[in-house]
Amino acid sequence: MTLDPADIRKVAEDYTAAWCARSAGEVASFFSEDAHSIINDGEPSIGRAVIAEAMGAFFADFPDLVLTMDDIRCGGNKAIFLWTLEGTNDGPGGTGKAVRIGGWQNWRLNDDLKIVHADGGFDAVEYDRQIREGA
């Protein structure tokens, strides 16, 4: 099925707002129950509950996190979500350093506009440098 690009843009805007609210459950609600999420070719997080758990740990590391949607490109049931993340690594065991990193997620959505597969990434070397030294 071909999804309406305006509907996909609305999902992306709401997804961005959920990130900025730092609500793991809210972010995970954009994924189907059996969704796969992969970051930088790592091990997939499979299922909404596992995705929520991973998000919760990440939000704990960045209590002031802000995500900006830089762009959304879509066609059919696929989209590319381009983003910039800013925050301070100030959670338990954090470095207190500011991070500003851009990245992307390739989405495949179902007819209910839930993400069934997300495969994305960012510059991990630059991210690690910023964690140590700041943005």
Backbone hydrogen bonds, N-H to C=O, Kabsch-Sander energy under -0.5 kcal/mol:
donor,donor_aa,acceptor,acceptor_aa,energy
3,L,1,M,-0.6
3,L,76,G,-1.4
7,D,4,D,-0.7
8,I,4,D,-2.0
9,R,5,P,-2.5
10,K,6,A,-1.9
11,V,7,D,-2.1
12,A,8,I,-2.5
13,E,9,R,-2.5
14,D,10,K,-2.6
15,Y,11,V,-2.8
16,T,12,A,-2.2
17,A,13,E,-2.1
18,A,14,D,-2.2
19,W,15,Y,-2.0
20,C,16,T,-2.4
21,A,17,A,-1.6
22,R,19,W,-1.5
23,S,18,A,-1.5
24,A,22,R,-0.7
27,V,23,S,-2.6
28,A,24,A,-2.7
29,S,25,G,-1.4
30,F,27,V,-1.7
31,F,28,A,-2.1
32,S,115,I,-2.6
35,A,32,S,-1.7
36,H,116,V,-1.8
37,S,45,S,-2.2
38,I,118,A,-2.9
40,N,120,G,-2.6
42,G,39,I,-1.9
45,S,37,S,-3.0
46,I,44,P,-0.6
47,G,35,A,-3.2
47,G,45,S,-0.6
48,R,33,E,-1.6
51,I,47,G,-2.3
52,A,48,R,-2.5
53,E,49,A,-2.1
54,A,50,V,-2.3
55,M,51,I,-2.4
56,G,52,A,-2.5
57,A,53,E,-1.8
58,F,54,A,-1.9
59,F,55,M,-2.9
60,A,56,G,-1.8
61,D,57,A,-1.3
62,F,58,F,-1.2
65,L,62,F,-1.8
66,V,86,E,-2.9
68,T,84,T,-2.8
70,D,68,T,-0.8
70,D,82,L,-2.4
71,D,82,L,-1.5
73,R,80,I,-2.2
75,G,78,K,-2.3
78,K,75,G,-2.1
79,A,107,W,-2.0
80,I,73,R,-3.0
81,F,79,A,-0.5
81,F,105,Q,-3.0
82,L,71,D,-2.8
82,L,80,I,-0.6
83,W,103,G,-2.3
84,T,68,T,-2.0
85,L,101,I,-3.2
86,E,66,V,-2.6
87,G,99,V,-2.0
89,N,97,K,-2.8
90,D,61,D,-0.8
90,D,88,T,-2.5
91,G,61,D,-1.5
94,G,91,G,-2.7
96,G,89,N,-3.6
99,V,87,G,-3.1
101,I,85,L,-2.3
103,G,83,W,-2.5
104,W,121,G,-2.0
105,Q,81,F,-1.8
106,N,119,D,-2.4
107,W,79,A,-3.5
107,W,105,Q,-0.6
108,R,117,H,-2.0
109,L,77,N,-3.1
110,N,114,K,-2.4
113,L,110,N,-2.1
115,I,30,F,-3.0
116,V,108,R,-3.0
116,V,114,K,-0.5
117,H,108,R,-1.4
118,A,36,H,-2.6
119,D,106,N,-2.1
120,G,38,I,-2.7
121,G,104,W,-2.0
123,D,102,G,-0.6
124,A,122,F,-1.2
127,Y,123,D,-2.3
128,D,124,A,-2.5
129,R,125,V,-2.1
130,Q,126,E,-2.5
131,I,127,Y,-2.3
132,R,128,D,-1.7
133,E,129,R,-3.4
134,G,130,Q,-2.1
135,A,98,A,-0.8
